[in-house]
Amino acid sequence: METKSVASIFFTGAGTTKSVVERVCEGLGGCDGRFDITPLAATVDRAFEPGDIAVIGVPSYGGRVPAPAVEKIGACRGNGALAVLVATYGNRGIDDTLVELADAAQRAGFVVAAAAAFVAHHSLMVDTAVGRPDERDASDIDDFCVRVREKIAAAADAHSMVCPDLPGNRPYKEFGGVPFVPEVIGGCTSCGICARVCPTGAIPEEVPSSTDASRCISCMRCVHACRLKGRSIKGMKYKIAKFVFARKFKARQGSRMYL
């Protein structure tokens, strides 16, 4: 089948999911629309059409799609466009992430053509998967794009596209979040950028030096957005958790592709 355009829809905390999605877009012919759905107010202001391709990417949080991303992806107007799904994970596993992402995409009217999971530097346990995606991962991403293009070219139309068999379970596993929340560690000028990029409204723009722990999903977007490096996670429990996690998941995990 012939395709008309490629666009990206992504949720990204530390930025690595965005970089992986953009490489996939380039490998599929170049991106003519980018939708960062991470900030609370962000939406996908586009009605897709048959022949379009949407590269939809999310990080795996505890083996699940981040809750804000599920809602926004499910509200898209897919209208029979193809979806290429991408999950990034921090060298532990993806559990139910891809099946949950596929369900959200299909609810929105997309036809799932392919999916993949690629390792990226863990955004929370930052001593794990350092430097990923690396050159080997980049080569895997490029190979995935070649295989996706071949599958799409061989299909008569979107109706004949077969959704790949994805790993995961329904109902999805329970994930109650993590007990680590970024805090202001100094240097805050109340610029408010952390509040504007927060996906859950956990940081009030009028008092950006505070964080509502009950809303925070520990995506670390605020940490990476702060120009003064004024936000971080403090405490010995976090340091110990990072150390233990890095040792437990030290062995290199690879890319996973589903076509």
N, C-alpha and C positions, 0 to 999 in steps of 0.2 A: 504494500500500500504506500501511497505517497503521503508525505507529511508537509505541513505548512509552516509551523513555527515551534520554537522551544522556549519554555519559560521555567523559571525556578520558583519554588515555594519552600521556604526553609525556616526552621526554628533553630537558633544557635545561641549558646551561652558564651563560650569562650572564643567562638569564631571558626573553629575547625570544621564544624558541619557545613558552614557556608562555603569554605574553601573546597571541600570535597564535592558539594553540589555544583559549584561553578565549574569544576573540572569535568564533571559528568556532562553538564550542559554544553561545554565547548566540544567535548567528544561526540556529541550528538548533532553538531552543526552550528553551535553558537546560540547565545541567549538573547532573546529580544524582549524579555520582561523579567524583572526580579521582584519578589515579594518576600520581605523579611517580616514574618509574622510574630517575631519575638516580643516586641513592645506591646503593652496592654492595649493600646488604641489601634494597633495595626490590623488591617483587613486585606483581603485579596480582591482588589477592585478590578476584576476582569471576568467576563463570561467567556469560557473556553468553548471551542467548537471542534467538531470531528476533524481529525487531521492535525490538531495541535498535540504537542507533547508537554506535559508538566513533570518536571523533575522535582519530586517532593522529598525533602530531607529533614530528618530529626535526629537528635541524640537519643540513645537509650538510657533512661533513668530508672535504675532498679529493674531492668527488663521490661519497661513500659514506655509508651510514648508520653512525653510531658503533657499533663492534662490541658493546659491552655492551647497546645498545638492540636490536640484531638478535636477540640471544639471548633477551631478556626478552619482546619482542613475539611471537616465535615460540613461546614457552611459554604464551601466553595461551589461554584457553578461549573461542574465538569462537562456536562452536556455531551458525553460520549468521547471526549478527548482521551488520549492515552496517558497513563501515569507510569513513570519509572520511579520506583521507591528506593530511597537511600536511608539507611540507619548507620550512625557512627556509634562505636562503643569503645570503652576504655580498657580493652584487653581482658575483660571478664567474660561477658556473654551478652546475647541479645534477648534471650528468653522469648517473651511474647510481643516484642516490639514490632516486628514486621507484620504479624497477622493483625495487630491492632491498627497499624498504619494502613494496611490494605482495606480493612473494614471501613475506616474513616474515609478513605479515598473513594471507595465504591458507593458509600452513602451519598457522597457529593456528586456522583454521576460520572466518575472517571472509570476507564477500563484499564485495569492493571496489566501492564505488558511485561514488566520485569522488576526485579528487586535485588538489592545487594546490601551487605553490611561491611563496613570498612573500619579498621581500628584507627582511633584518633587519641591524641594526648588526653588523658583523663582530666576533665575540667575541675573536679573536686579533689580527688586523690592525686595530686599533681606530681607525685614521684613515680607514677605509673604510666607506661606507654609514652615516655618522653621522646619527642622528636617525630612522633607519628602524626599523620601519615608521612612515610619516608619514600625513598625512590622505589622500593619494591611495591609499596602500596600504590604509588602513582602509576606504576606499570600495570598493576591489577585493575585500577580504575579505567585505564585506557583500553585494556583487553575487554572489560565489561562493556564499554561503549561500542566496541566493534561488534560484539555478539548481540547487543541490543539492536543495533542498526540492521544486522543480518536478519534477525527475527522479524522486525517490522517490515523490511523489504519483502520478505517471503510471504507475508500475510496478505490475503485478498482485501480485507478491510478490518475495521475495529471489531466487528461482530464475530469474526473468525479468530480473534486473538484469545489465546488460552492463558488464564491466570496461572502463574507458576505455583507449584506446591510449596508453601512457605512453612518454616518451622514455627512452633508456638502452640499455644493451647487457648481454647475458649471454654469456660470463662478465663479471662486473663488472671495472671498471678496478682496477689495483693501487694501493693507497695505503699508504705506509709510515710515515705520520705526519710531524710537523714537528720540527725540531731545537731547539725552544724550549719550555722547561719552567719553570713558575712556581717561584720560590724565596722563602724568607723574607727580607725586606729590613729587618726590625726591628720591635720592638714586640710580638713574639709572647709571649703569656702562657700558652701550652700549654693553651688552653681545649678544643682538640680538635674544634672545629666543622668545620674544613677536612677532617679525617680522616673525620668522619661523613658528609659529603656527597660525598666523592670516589667516582666511579663504578667505579674500578678497584682501590681499595685501595693506591694509590701513596703515600699518606701514613699512616704508622703512628700510631695514636692514642696510643701510649705515648711517641712522639717526634715530635710534629706539626711540629716545625721542620725536619724532613728530608723529602725527596721521592725516591721511586724512579723515576728517569727512564725506566727500561725499561718501567714500567707506565703512566706518565702519558700521556694522550691529548690534553693541552693544551686541555681543554674550558673552562678558566678558572672552573670552579665554585668552587674554593677561594678564588680571588681575590675573587670577588663575595660569598662567604659570610663572609669575615673582617671583623669589625666594626671592627677597628683598622687596616684597610688595610695589613696587614703582609705581604702576598704580592704579588709582581709578577714580570715577566720582565725580567731585567737584560741589559745588554750592547749594544755598538755594532752587532753583526750584526743583532740584533732591530730596532733603530732604523732601520737601513738597509732591512731587509726590509719594515717597515711603510711607509716612504716610497715605495719602489719599487712595492709592491703597490697603494697608494692611487693612484699616478699611472697605473698600467697599467689599473686597473679604476675609473676616475673616472666614465666615462659611465654615466648612470642606466640600470639594468636594471629591468624591470617584473615584474609578477605573471604567472604562467602557470597556466592552469586546464585541467583535463582531465575532461570529463564524457561 
